[in-house]
Structures are given as C-alpha cells and as structure tokens.
Amino acid sequence: MVPNETLELIRFNQFWEKDDKTGDRLPYLDSIYEKKIVDNTVRWTALRAGDLDYINQPPNSIVARELEKPTPGIVTVSNKPLGFQSIWFNVKKPPFDNKKVRQAVAYAMDKKEVVKGAHWGWRSEQ
C-alpha cells in the first residue's frame, strides 16, 4: 500500500459457515475499509474526530499520555514495550578500548531510566 491508498474487503455472500450459537452468517461485518495514513498526528486526529474506528500502532507518546489520562470514547490497548535496547562502543578506539572504562559506564548508567526514556515513560513492570 502507498500512503493514502485505500483497501476495501467485502464479505463473500456465499460463505458457508454460521455462528453455532446464533445461527447468523459469518463473518459479521459486511465490509472493512482501510486507508493508510502515514502521518501519526493525522491518524490520531482522525480517530478522535470519529472518522476512523481503529488505528494500528499509535505513536508511543500518545499511548503513554492515553494510559495516564484516557480520552473519553477511545480505548487504548497497550502491551508491554517490546524491543532490544543497547549501547554500542567502538572497542578499537580509546577510551572504550579499555574494559574498565566500559564497565564504569555500565555501572554508572541507570538502566531502568534509559528503558523508561526509550519507551516514553512506560515502565517495564506495566
């Protein structure tokens, strides 16, 4: 998909399966309309305005704010932040060619604060 391109998925009316409990034909939706909006702010604004029912991968800054103070009518679902955070040193050049310097940096760094900052204030225990 290219930005602002749309996709519409329409239910196949000859689908044979039915809901065991209600007897209703599946799937329940007649169609799904998707529009790719690459700008995070535009996507979030469209959701808040009611132009969209769902957005995927909202900006981390917005999710962090929504977890603290939710917007009425919007449900924010968040998993624990996933990812691999690391700091790389060029160990062939001073001062990081010295193992003791690298150890000193590792001991001096508050790793929980680094992770918290990398994930917009989310804590690993959330």
C-alpha angles and dihedrals in degrees: 000000000000123000114289091009114137134216127194122195113197125198115255102237094207093059105134104207123100134190107267093217103042104021090230118147116257138265099045096210122077092208146343120222118201129189121183110227109180098185109088095209094049091047092049092046091051090053093049091048091054094246090120131040096202141013127195123219101006114197113282092235091057094045091051091050093046092052089056098040114012122212110237111255095019122100115203116202116193133177123202109283111268127202148090118270120192144155118220126207128197095234092188094068132059136291093021094049084078112085092207091058091051090049091049091053090049092050094045095051120091096221095189090056091049091053091044091052093046091054100045096257098316112140122220091240094058 
